[in-house]
């Protein structure tokens, strides 16, 4: 039974900063060491990012009660994890509801009364009752709506949500599943000189995406994806290279510079068995929706699989315009691909994302499928 992504919407906080502005800000505030300043300059300048959105407004220096600065003398502050999570609760609720509402409003043939399941995704904050509850409550969905929340999984978490939605729709053809992924990564900004913190501060941003998933036959094949199959694996190395824990001043991120290399070295051994099982090869793929965890990740995947710039352009454009929004980023990439003119029906898209473990999730989608 075919299952489709009928609608994709994205959303970001209204505040955005140019990458060059944040680069110079970090050079001024993080360290007086000239070597560290040069490292910061290189990391930001080679990031492939032009701007990022954030719920933090402190960098404009006009907040009456700043969160990341001492209001008396303007020096840097390190908010507690509790305070950061309180900011998450306040900002996340608004964005979750806005994205969910627009996803339903813009889906031409699935209405509020049709929603049977809500799946929410996030790894950057916690509250209960959770975002799934508030989406149902604020949008006046049925109180019998089935709700699920996938938390603290990282950048690949949208794939388990899609797999869950696909399974639900295959077992119940009348199901209509709303997925909303939202990450406020910048709330965990830390002004520390260790390389892991310098790298994460240069990459992560805030944003969210919504998707409507159903086995209902769409009115048109234009602007939709059919979900064909998914796979997951863990790289033989990398457990210590991408991970995080909850610290006293936000989440402590482990993000090794070896991550892109590990992904590049393992990507062929991951995709080849999948393609063999489906009697196809990578040349059958029109576009690659690669989670742009950083410019080097896209570079290494493209080089290892011998892909063209056009095949990975959507990932680079999302990285440039939005940065790395953890689990929500792949939704931006898929939306970007839907916005591009199609050369033909049934364009094959291979999507993938990477996260702690080092876990690699991927799936085969068909853009603008021929409908039965």
HELIX and SHEET records of a PDB file:
HELIX    1   1 UNK A   19  UNK A   29  1                                  11    
HELIX    2   2 UNK A   34  UNK A   45  1                                  12    
HELIX    3   3 UNK A   58  UNK A   60  5                                   3    
HELIX    4   4 UNK A   81  UNK A  105  1                                  25    
HELIX    5   5 UNK A  112  UNK A  114  5                                   3    
HELIX    6   6 UNK A  131  UNK A  138  1                                   8    
HELIX    7   7 UNK A  157  UNK A  171  1                                  15    
HELIX    8   8 UNK A  185  UNK A  188  5                                   4    
HELIX    9   9 UNK A  195  UNK A  203  1                                   9    
HELIX   10  10 UNK A  259  UNK A  277  1                                  19    
HELIX   11  11 UNK A  282  UNK A  284  5                                   3    
HELIX   12  12 UNK A  295  UNK A  305  1                                  11    
HELIX   13  13 UNK A  313  UNK A  322  1                                  10    
HELIX   14  14 UNK A  326  UNK A  328  5                                   3    
HELIX   15  15 UNK A  329  UNK A  339  1                                  11    
SHEET    1   A 9 UNK A 146  UNK A 151  0                                        
SHEET    2   A 9 UNK A 117  UNK A 122  1                                        
SHEET    3   A 9 UNK A 176  UNK A 184  1                                        
SHEET    4   A 9 UNK A 206  UNK A 214 -1                                        
SHEET    5   A 9 UNK A   3  UNK A  11 -1                                        
SHEET    6   A 9 UNK A 225  UNK A 234 -1                                        
SHEET    7   A 9 UNK A 359  UNK A 367 -1                                        
SHEET    8   A 9 UNK A 347  UNK A 355 -1                                        
SHEET    9   A 9 UNK A 287  UNK A 290  1                                        
SHEET    1   B 2 UNK A  16  UNK A  18  0                                        
SHEET    2   B 2 UNK A  51  UNK A  53 -1                                        
SHEET    1   C 2 UNK A 242  UNK A 247  0                                        
SHEET    2   C 2 UNK A 250  UNK A 255 -1                                        
END                                                                             
